[in-house]
Amino acid sequence: MALVGVSGRRAGCYCLRAVRSLPFCSPLQVPALQLHISKTAMGACQKDFESAVNQVKLLKKDPGNEVKLKLYALYKQATEGACNTPKPGLFDLINKAKWDAWNALGNLPKETARQNYVDLVSGLRSSSDSSSQVKPEADKKRAGYDTLVITSEDCITKIMLNRPAKKNALTTQMYREIMLALEAASKDDSTITVFTGNGDYYSSGNDLTNFTDIPPGGIEEKAKNSAILLRDFVDCFIDFPKPLVAVVNGPAVGISVTILGLFDLVYASDRATFHTPFSHLGQTPEGCSSYTFPKIMGPAKAVEMLIFGKKLTAGEAYAQGLVTEVFPDSTFQKEVWTRLKAYSKLPQNAMHISKQIIRNHEKEKLHAINAEESRILQERWLSDECMNAVMDFFSRKAKL
Ligand SMILES: CCCC/C=C/CC(=O)SCCNC(=O)CCNC(=O)[C@H](O)C(C)(C)COP(=O)(O)OP(=O)(O)OC[C@H]1O[C@@H](n2cnc3c(N)ncnc32)[C@H](O)[C@@H]1OP(=O)(O)O
């Protein structure tokens, strides 16, 4: 089984740009996914799986590169199991994107991968079938994401973190899906892109179970991979070309707070709090916050947050310039979305060019800071301080 005929373009956020250049030659086929069923793909839903593989070739509409990558990864997982090939080189963009997508599935069982593949194709078929009908300009949920709900309406693409039972803690898969979603949003018709959380939390930050899934190369390899993931993830925010808005519906922790310094608007419910307990976790700042926070709120207040882990209320975060505006929780959604819908009607090009003027001169510096923060964290994650903090969380001794 092979993915064939792919070609790449040069890129900064290389993983995602590689996805962009996955080819789609004919509107009636998915030639990048010329799949042959492997004999290893046995099991309860084998027939459904084979049928789904065939249906992919008959899709009327290009499902988009992120979905194609997802299909590729699920197919490989279903037929060969966990990613077992060496990681392609840094500049082998296409193969690295494919490898990353497959590797992100970790130890997902083959049967689950088969089922997920079947479900994904079924979703694609129904959206492909219905897209040939006349449709109102309706809210369209994007297929191909397990941890996010992505919709586009009124020229706004909304990326909603969707693990409410886990307080929207960010798993490895979620980081990858967010990067894919940002890449797609940078190219879609929307004017602005919005992040928010489903449920009572905006996000509880990095999912601490990310530290428990240790690869064969041991914890050093885990730390190295995590540092690369972190750097790539934050790079996508630094480079994002359209106005980026955070609709902070509830408490925010860790990396979900630090990257707010890279957003263009931050609207918060008065229920939201902002907490970066890095020292408590034996960790250090990321998301460029070691630079953006002192710049936004002054060094004294930044130190209180980033070194001493002071949790800010929404009102305090507003007073310190991290938040643009705070709304009462009871009217938060209504007020914010009314505002954003009005903003989204402003001339798109003017807004995007203004963002470039405001942000571009700092991009190089931000990338360097991101690389340095990620490098330092790679070491921190191997420290006793950090490992003990993670173990404390799982033994329920510690809570923020
Ligand atoms: C690769 C890139 C790395 C980037 C690094 C970033 C650094 C950071 O983001 S540091 C911040 C890490 N986050 C935390 O330390 C938060 C840990 N969570 C908590 O302290 C608490 O869960 C909470 C204060 C957020 C909420 O407490 P509450 O009592 O309301 O709810 P819980 O019962 O604790 O949570 C429900 C459910 O969700 C699980 N969960 C919540 N947050 C996380 C998390 N960050 N990682 C893993 N799991 C989390 C929690 O365990 C519960 O699960 P169960 O229902 O299965 O017990």
PDBQT file of the ligand as one rigid body, heavy atoms in Angstrom, charges set to zero:
ROOT
HETATM    1  C1  LIG A 501       3.861  18.818  24.037  1.00  0.00    +0.000 C 
HETATM    2  C2  LIG A 501       3.627  20.236  24.429  1.00  0.00    +0.000 C 
HETATM    3  C3  LIG A 501       3.745  20.478  25.885  1.00  0.00    +0.000 C 
HETATM    4  C4  LIG A 501       3.355  21.863  26.262  1.00  0.00    +0.000 C 
HETATM    5  C5  LIG A 501       3.418  22.101  27.718  1.00  0.00    +0.000 C 
HETATM    6  C6  LIG A 501       2.543  22.866  28.346  1.00  0.00    +0.000 C 
HETATM    7  C7  LIG A 501       2.598  23.111  29.823  1.00  0.00    +0.000 C 
HETATM    8  C8  LIG A 501       1.241  23.219  30.436  1.00  0.00    +0.000 C 
HETATM    9  O1  LIG A 501       0.209  23.346  29.826  1.00  0.00    +0.000 OA
HETATM   10  S1  LIG A 501       1.279  23.131  32.128  1.00  0.00    +0.000 SA
HETATM   11  C9  LIG A 501      -0.405  22.923  32.610  1.00  0.00    +0.000 C 
HETATM   12  C10 LIG A 501      -0.769  21.474  32.756  1.00  0.00    +0.000 C 
HETATM   13  N1  LIG A 501      -2.086  21.374  33.319  1.00  0.00    +0.000 N 
HETATM   14  C11 LIG A 501      -2.319  21.061  34.596  1.00  0.00    +0.000 C 
HETATM   15  O2  LIG A 501      -1.411  20.862  35.367  1.00  0.00    +0.000 OA
HETATM   16  C12 LIG A 501      -3.751  20.948  34.998  1.00  0.00    +0.000 C 
HETATM   17  C13 LIG A 501      -4.006  19.661  35.711  1.00  0.00    +0.000 C 
HETATM   18  N2  LIG A 501      -5.427  19.571  36.080  1.00  0.00    +0.000 N 
HETATM   19  C14 LIG A 501      -5.903  20.029  37.258  1.00  0.00    +0.000 C 
HETATM   20  O3  LIG A 501      -5.201  20.531  38.093  1.00  0.00    +0.000 OA
HETATM   21  C15 LIG A 501      -7.368  19.870  37.460  1.00  0.00    +0.000 C 
HETATM   22  O4  LIG A 501      -7.830  18.799  36.669  1.00  0.00    +0.000 OA
HETATM   23  C16 LIG A 501      -8.175  21.154  37.122  1.00  0.00    +0.000 C 
HETATM   24  C17 LIG A 501      -7.860  22.225  38.165  1.00  0.00    +0.000 C 
HETATM   25  C18 LIG A 501      -7.848  21.655  35.733  1.00  0.00    +0.000 C 
HETATM   26  C19 LIG A 501      -9.695  20.836  37.187  1.00  0.00    +0.000 C 
HETATM   27  O5  LIG A 501     -10.010  20.288  38.446  1.00  0.00    +0.000 OA
HETATM   28  P1  LIG A 501     -11.500  19.736  38.700  1.00  0.00    +0.000 P 
HETATM   29  O6  LIG A 501     -11.521  19.166  40.078  1.00  0.00    +0.000 OA
HETATM   30  O7  LIG A 501     -12.492  20.753  38.341  1.00  0.00    +0.000 OA
HETATM   31  O8  LIG A 501     -11.669  18.564  37.617  1.00  0.00    +0.000 OA
HETATM   32  P2  LIG A 501     -10.927  17.159  37.561  1.00  0.00    +0.000 P 
HETATM   33  O9  LIG A 501     -11.786  16.114  38.172  1.00  0.00    +0.000 OA
HETATM   34  O10 LIG A 501      -9.532  17.283  38.070  1.00  0.00    +0.000 OA
HETATM   35  O11 LIG A 501     -10.817  16.963  35.967  1.00  0.00    +0.000 OA
HETATM   36  C20 LIG A 501     -11.764  16.204  35.230  1.00  0.00    +0.000 C 
HETATM   37  C21 LIG A 501     -11.013  15.135  34.459  1.00  0.00    +0.000 C 
HETATM   38  O12 LIG A 501     -10.108  15.781  33.578  1.00  0.00    +0.000 OA
HETATM   39  C22 LIG A 501      -8.775  15.310  33.805  1.00  0.00    +0.000 C 
HETATM   40  N3  LIG A 501      -7.849  16.401  33.540  1.00  0.00    +0.000 N 
HETATM   41  C23 LIG A 501      -8.049  17.713  33.721  1.00  0.00    +0.000 A 
HETATM   42  N4  LIG A 501      -6.979  18.396  33.340  1.00  0.00    +0.000 NA
HETATM   43  C24 LIG A 501      -6.070  17.516  32.907  1.00  0.00    +0.000 A 
HETATM   44  C25 LIG A 501      -4.762  17.634  32.381  1.00  0.00    +0.000 A 
HETATM   45  N5  LIG A 501      -4.165  18.832  32.195  1.00  0.00    +0.000 N 
HETATM   46  N6  LIG A 501      -4.132  16.520  32.015  1.00  0.00    +0.000 NA
HETATM   47  C26 LIG A 501      -4.706  15.297  32.147  1.00  0.00    +0.000 A 
HETATM   48  N7  LIG A 501      -5.950  15.114  32.644  1.00  0.00    +0.000 NA
HETATM   49  C27 LIG A 501      -6.624  16.226  33.019  1.00  0.00    +0.000 A 
HETATM   50  C28 LIG A 501      -8.784  14.895  35.261  1.00  0.00    +0.000 C 
HETATM   51  O13 LIG A 501      -7.750  13.985  35.494  1.00  0.00    +0.000 OA
HETATM   52  C29 LIG A 501     -10.160  14.271  35.373  1.00  0.00    +0.000 C 
HETATM   53  O14 LIG A 501     -10.071  13.009  34.759  1.00  0.00    +0.000 OA
HETATM   54  P3  LIG A 501     -10.881  11.764  35.379  1.00  0.00    +0.000 P 
HETATM   55  O15 LIG A 501     -12.331  12.153  35.301  1.00  0.00    +0.000 OA
HETATM   56  O16 LIG A 501     -10.524  10.606  34.521  1.00  0.00    +0.000 OA
HETATM   57  O17 LIG A 501     -10.396  11.629  36.795  1.00  0.00    +0.000 OA
ENDROOT
TORSDOF 0
